[in-house]
Amino acid sequence: MDLRRVEHFLAVVDAGTVTAAAGQIRIAQPALSRQLLQFERDLGIRLFDRARGRLALTPAGREFVPVARELMAHADRTQAAARHLAEGVLDRLLVAAPTATISELLAPFLSTLRRDDPLVLVREVSPTRAYAALETGADLAISPAPVTGSLAHLHIGAVPLRAHVSPDHPWAQRSGTVELAELVEERLLLLPQDNVSRIELDLAVARAGLAYGDVTECAVGRVIQAHAAAGHGVGVVTDLPRFGARSLRIAPPDSSGEPLRIVLHAAWDPTHFAADVIESMARRIGSFLATVDQAAR
């Protein structure tokens, strides 16, 4: 369908006469009349009643007007999208990430965005499926899993494992860290064994030649924090403290290295039309993570 003829049809509808429409769109009146006739032949319907020298919409013509307007609106949106593609502009950016990353990092980060930034949406995925989401519509993926293949990527920072205790726990007045050997002697509230932060903790315990005592598993980090705040044990998650709980970082056995932590990676398709915009957003997320980590020390 010739969109120019759709535009001319609507111009006549809005102007009321062919003569008025021809003046507005700067086309000769006879040429516009021929365009309308050809448009009717193309559609196979009569849009105007031309009886007694007056031009009026037929019932079919009236039915076609909203269709034509929607068609032109869609054409405008298509042209805008093509222009954005050519210019590398991204109006919406979909980020795939694990649940904890969305709630503890991305959600707070979104509140810092400007009105002229892309609208950032999120998709909850498991850490092992984050990068696969780039093949099904996600623009950016964040995960603790190592990045493989040809994806563009960067290290955006790390989130520490935190031991959360109630305000009246003996550790509540400490600042800094708790030793891993001390931790395993406590009644622990831990995430399931397939969770990335639990895996990191389990590996550290095994490397140190230690073993857990009393462990209760729960799949929801905030519930773990709530129980820890109520004094039901020491909860180990990466989440920032809530519910009045106090949190400490977990020192490795020799106390010479960094506290236990989960390293986060950002990845995206390097051939994406807005790869520069995506990389910039990933770096901003990393900068935000650094400020959150510093404030939580």
Disulfide bonds with the S-S distance in Angstrom:
none
